[in-house]
Amino acid sequence: MQNIDRTAAEPYYLQLARIIEEQIKTGEYRVGDRVPGETELCRSFDLARSTVRETLRALEQQRLIRIVPRRGAFVSDPAENQWKLQVTQGFLETGAHSPDNAIETSVLRGGFETLPDFAADALRLPKGENGFVIERIRHIDGKAAMHSTNYLPAEVGASLMGKPVMEGTASLNRTLASAGFSIYAARREVAAVGAPADTAKLLGLAKGAPVLFVQSTSRSEAGRVFDFYQSFVRSDVVTISVDAEAPADVVQNPGASE
């Protein structure tokens, strides 16, 4: 069994996530299998429960596992062509496409610039503040799927400079997490809109063609908003899904609301 390297700079939760990811990829855990729970992982790797929880959250963000309340964590089916909005994950982490599909990301622009007022407001920064902007277009099997623009505080964006994400070859969320900016909570809104002219051109659509508009703010455990993005999504290429389940008190007391 692989062990945690206590001398490495990589956070323990990411090391454990890589170990479990490798176990899934090698078939030690197959689709539908239950992976070890928090208590077992804490004992096996001598880690704090909070670290193990962060590991499971990271694996869920990558769509490698799904967490079922009161039952545990199970290996996900990677073939689902969905981007689940209610979890703290981005497009690349979710397995939003079948592993047989090819996904390509092109960075249209990235760097420091004055934030537009709506982005400064979302990030809780003064109007006119300098920040970091990264605009990207994603393709699946050569078909344009999503046009996204992320806005970040300048010091957060600085952590992206020189990293593979700026070449379109790495996940923004994972890059931010490795720099210490992990998503603890996110608010995402989705609406059907007509594609603006520049977006329509990038997505290969007519101006005003219907697309899904996704807007998100990501917060740290301390409550700081460190990422705000807007995405235009072709729903004929990517399916956006939202899961729903009854609150625990309703499950335990099904007649309580009658």
N, C-alpha and C positions, 0 to 999 in steps of 0.2 A: 504493500500500500504506500502511495506517495505521502510525503509529510509536508508540513508547513515549514518554510525556510524562515526562521526567526531573525535572520540577519539581512534578509532582502528588503529593498525599499518598497516593493509592491505590497499594498495593504493585505492583511491576512484574509479578508473576506474575498478579495479577487483571486488569491491563490487557491482558496478552497473552491471557488466557483470554477476555476480552470480544471481542477481535479475531477469534480463531478461532471463537468462538460465532457472531459475525455472519457469518463466511464460510460456516459451515454453514447458517445460517438463510436466507441469500441464494442457496444452491444452488451455491456455488463448490466445496464438498465435499458429496457426496451420500451417502446410506446405503450403507455398505460401502466407501466410498473410504478410502484410507490418507491420513492427514494428515501434514504434514511431521514428520520425526523430530527428536530432541533436537539433533543436530549442526546440521541445517539451520536450526532455529529459533534456536539460539545465534548462528549466523553472520548470519542475516537481521535479527535484532533486537538484536544486540550485548549478549546477556544471558549470565549465568553458567549453567552446566549445572544447578546446583541450583535456580535460579529456573524454568527451563524444566520441570524435573521436577515442581515444585510446580504449575505451570500444567496439565500433563497430568493430575496427580492431581485437581486441581479440576474439570477437564472430565469426568473419569471419574466423580467424585462426582455430577455433574449428569446423568449418563447420556447425555452428548452423544457420548462416545467410549467404546470398549472397548479395553483394552490387551492385546495378545496377546504373551506372552513370546517373545523372539527374532524377532518379526515386525514389531512396531510398533503404532501406534494407528490405529483405524478408526472411522469415523462409525457410531454406534449407530442401531438402528431404534427411534424414539421410541414406537412403538405397543405395545411389550411392556407387559403389565399385571402388572408384577412389582416387588417391592422386594427387592433383593439384599442379604443381610445381611453377606456376607463382605467388603464394601468399606466404606470410611469415609464413608458417606453417610447422609443422613436421608431420611425419607419424601418430602418435597417435592422434593429434588434428584434423586431417582432416576427421575423420570418414571414413578412407580409406577402410573400410569393413562394411558390413551390421551389424546393431546392433544385429542381430540374430547369428552372428559369434563370436567365442571366439578368442581373440588375447592374445598371451603370449610373454613376452620379457624376455630373459635371458641375464644377464650381464656376458660376458666372461672375461673381465678384466676392471679395473678402478683404476686410481691412477696417481701419479706424475711420470714422466719419461722424458728423453731427447726427444724432438720432432724430428721426421725425417725432413730432410732439406725441402722437399716439403711442409710440414705442417707449418714449421717456416716461409717460404716464403709467404704462403697464409695468415698467421696471422700477417705478417709484423713484425716478430721478428727476432733477430739475429740467425744465424745458431748455433746449439748446445745449444739453450736455453731450460731450463727446463719448461715443461708444464704439462697439464693434459690430459689424454687419457681415453676414455670410449668406449669399443667395445661391441656390442650387436648383438644378433640374434633374429629375430621376427618370430613367427609362427601364422598362421591363421587356426583355426580348426585343429590344429596339423600338418599342412603342413608348412614347412620352406618357408618363403616369402622374407626375407631381411637380409643381413649381413651388418652392419654399424659400422663405427669407427669415433668418433668425437674427434677433437683435439682443446684444449682451452688453453689460457694463464693461468699460474699457479694460479693467484689470482681469475680468473673466476671459474676455476675448484674447488677451495677451497670452493666455495659456495655450492657445491654438496655433500660434505662430510657429511655422516650421514643422508642424505635425502632419501626418498623412491625411487627416480630415480635410486639410486645405487643398489637397489634390483629388479629393473625392473618393479616396480609397479606404476610409475608416469612418466609424460611427461618431457623430458629434457627441451624443450622450455618453458613450464610453470614454471618449477623450476627455470630456469635462469631469467625469467621475474619477478618472486616473489623476486628475489635477486637483482633486478635493472638492469638486462641485457635484455632489450626488443629488439626484432628485428624490426628495422625501415625499412631496405631494405635487400634484399638477391639476390645473383647471383647464379643461378643453371644451370649446364650443364649436358646433358644426352647423352650417347653414347652406342651403342651396342658393347659388348666385349665378349671374351671368359672367362669363370670363372676361376680364379687362383685356384690352387690345394686346398689350405686351405679353400677358400670360397666354392668351389664345394662340398667339403666334408660336410661342415656345412649346405648347402642348399639341400643336397641329390641329387646332380647332378654329371655327369661325368666331369672330368677335361676338360676345354675348351668348355663346353656347353654354348650356348648363354644366356647372361643375360644383363640387362640394368645397366649401370654404371652411378650413379648420384653423382655429385660433387658440393658442395655448400659452399659459404662463407656468413656469416651473419654479418650485420653491425648495430651499434647503430645509433641514430639520429645524434650523433656527428661525425659519419663516422668511428668509430673504429671497426675493425674486431675482434669479440670476439668468433666466433665459425667457424670451418671449418670441414666438414665431407665428407666422401666417403662412398657410399652405393652400394651394388650389389643387384639387385632386380630381382626376378623371375616374369616375365611379364605374365606367365600363372596363377599366383596366385593374383598379384596386377596389376591393370590397372593404368598407369600413364597418366593423361590427361592434356592438355594445352588449355585454352580458348583463343580466339582471338576476338578483336572487333576493329572497325574503330575508329581512333582518332576523338575527338570531332569536329575538324574543317572540317573533311571529311564528318561527318554525317550532319553537318549544311550546308555544301556547296558541295553536291554530285558531281557537275560538275566541281569543281575547278581543278581536276587533269586530266581532259580529254583534 
